[in-house]
């Protein structure tokens, strides 16, 4: 009798340990990062580095970071398995993918978009996204250059560890018209410093108020202008924002 009780207790202990291990290994949240390889080479370089960066960070912090170059994965069935979607270097290709993303965000999903993923102009014909982003592309500098940043808001979880100013690595910087700051739903987190102007050599940004990182407060989202070339992860300071942003987006609270 005692032997049977001992065996039962041992079996329950092993089962409990197994369940605890399974729970401990369950990801805190799941991220799906989409990218393309048939786009501008500098944008591909960024995506490759971003996937390495976030894969390492995910292993460290205990969340799942899945990647795909199949934009058709942007569908209702696939997205129900994820809490965060990242666009690394492109955007949806058709109305079905757009609609699935709109539904994902309307149902409480989170989004992180880099650089060209936020590009839109008069040919985009996706008014929902223009409203979601809160801005329309206007101009850019060329060639890509480092630039001094002003951190407008250190109270947001994505920028809480950043200094008031820092120099971001080489990137192509976008100007916006209308300015996202003029949108009542937009909370600007970071801006190009006026000390950068004139910025560029071939294509020159001569001045103006140019937000670089912001969130639309109607959604759980962040857009970052960073994302051109293979230098974006060379700054330990900037990397803190990349880390903190994904943690905030994945936080279920």
SVG drawing of the C-alpha trace seen along z (x, -y; Angstrom):
<svg xmlns="http://www.w3.org/2000/svg" viewBox="-12 -75 40 77">
<polyline fill="none" stroke="black" stroke-width="0.4" points="0.0,0.0 2.7,-2.4 4.6,-1.5 1.6,-2.3 1.1,-5.6 4.8,-6.4 4.5,-5.6 1.4,-7.7 3.0,-10.6 6.1,-10.3 4.0,-10.2 2.1,-13.3 5.3,-15.1 6.8,-14.2 3.5,-15.4 3.6,-18.6 7.2,-19.2 6.4,-18.6 3.5,-21.0 5.6,-23.6 8.4,-23.2 5.8,-23.5 4.4,-26.7 7.9,-28.2 8.7,-27.5 5.5,-29.1 6.3,-32.4 5.2,-35.6 3.9,-36.8 4.2,-36.0 5.6,-38.2 5.3,-37.7 7.8,-39.7 7.2,-40.1 9.9,-41.1 10.6,-40.9 13.8,-40.0 12.9,-41.5 13.0,-45.1 15.8,-47.7 19.0,-46.0 19.5,-48.4 16.1,-47.5 16.9,-43.8 20.1,-44.4 18.1,-46.0 15.6,-43.1 18.4,-40.5 20.0,-42.4 16.7,-43.1 15.8,-39.4 19.1,-38.4 18.7,-41.2 15.2,-40.3 15.7,-36.6 18.5,-36.9 16.5,-39.3 13.4,-37.0 15.5,-34.1 16.7,-36.3 13.3,-37.7 11.2,-34.6 8.9,-35.7 8.4,-34.0 9.8,-35.8 8.7,-34.2 9.6,-35.5 8.1,-35.1 8.6,-36.5 5.1,-35.2 2.9,-38.3 0.0,-36.0 0.5,-35.0 -1.1,-38.3 -4.5,-36.6 -7.0,-36.2 -6.2,-32.5 -2.5,-33.1 -2.7,-36.4 -4.9,-34.9 -1.8,-33.2 0.1,-36.4 0.0,-39.5 2.5,-41.7 3.1,-42.1 6.3,-43.7 6.8,-45.1 10.5,-45.1 10.9,-46.4 7.6,-46.4 3.8,-46.5 0.7,-44.4 0.4,-43.6 -3.4,-43.4 -6.7,-44.2 -7.1,-40.8 -3.9,-41.4 -4.8,-45.0 -8.2,-43.9 -6.7,-41.2 -4.3,-43.7 -7.0,-46.2 -9.0,-43.5 -6.0,-42.5 -5.4,-46.0 -9.1,-46.6 -9.1,-43.5 -6.3,-44.8 -3.2,-43.6 0.1,-45.6 2.3,-46.8 5.9,-47.9 6.7,-49.4 10.2,-50.4 11.2,-52.9 9.6,-52.1 6.8,-50.1 5.2,-53.5 5.7,-54.9 2.5,-56.2 1.7,-58.7 -1.2,-59.7 -0.9,-56.3 -1.3,-54.2 -5.1,-54.4 -5.4,-52.9 -7.1,-55.7 -7.3,-53.6 -3.5,-53.2 -2.9,-56.9 -5.1,-57.6 -3.5,-54.9 0.0,-56.2 -1.1,-59.8 1.3,-61.1 2.1,-61.0 5.6,-60.8 6.8,-64.2 10.6,-64.1 13.9,-62.5 17.6,-63.1 20.2,-61.4 22.7,-59.8 21.9,-58.1 23.6,-59.9 23.8,-59.8 21.6,-62.3 21.2,-63.8 17.9,-62.9 15.8,-64.8 13.9,-62.5 10.6,-64.4 9.1,-62.0 11.0,-60.0 7.8,-58.9 6.8,-56.4 8.0,-52.8 9.7,-52.6 11.9,-55.7 12.2,-55.7 15.9,-54.6 17.0,-57.1 18.9,-60.3 17.4,-63.6 19.6,-63.6 21.8,-61.1 23.2,-60.5 21.5,-57.8 23.5,-55.7 23.4,-56.2 19.9,-56.1 17.7,-57.7 15.4,-60.2 11.8,-60.9 9.9,-64.2 6.1,-64.1 3.3,-66.3 0.9,-66.5 3.1,-66.5 2.1,-63.7 2.4,-66.1 -0.6,-68.0 -2.8,-64.9 -4.5,-64.9 -4.1,-61.1 -0.3,-61.1 2.2,-61.1 5.6,-62.0 8.5,-60.3 11.5,-61.4 12.3,-64.2 15.2,-65.2 17.3,-67.9 17.4,-71.2 21.2,-70.9 21.2,-68.4 20.1,-70.9 20.9,-71.0 20.7,-67.2 21.9,-65.5 24.1,-66.1 22.0,-65.1 18.6,-65.3 18.6,-67.8 16.2,-68.4 16.7,-72.0 14.7,-72.3 11.4,-71.8 9.8,-69.8 10.4,-66.1 9.2,-63.4 11.1,-60.2 9.4,-57.9 5.7,-58.1 2.6,-56.2 -1.0,-56.6 -2.7,-56.5 -5.9,-54.9 -3.9,-51.8 -1.0,-49.9 1.6,-50.7 4.9,-52.4 6.4,-53.7 10.2,-54.2 11.9,-55.9 15.0,-53.7 15.4,-50.8 17.6,-51.7 21.0,-49.9 23.1,-47.7 24.1,-50.3 20.9,-50.7 21.8,-48.3 25.3,-49.8 24.1,-52.1 23.7,-50.6 21.6,-53.6 19.2,-53.2 19.1,-49.5 17.5,-50.1 14.5,-51.7 14.3,-48.7 14.2,-46.4 11.8,-48.4 9.4,-49.0 8.8,-45.3 8.4,-44.6 5.8,-47.3 3.9,-46.1 3.9,-42.6 2.8,-43.4 -0.7,-42.1 -1.6,-44.6"/>
</svg>
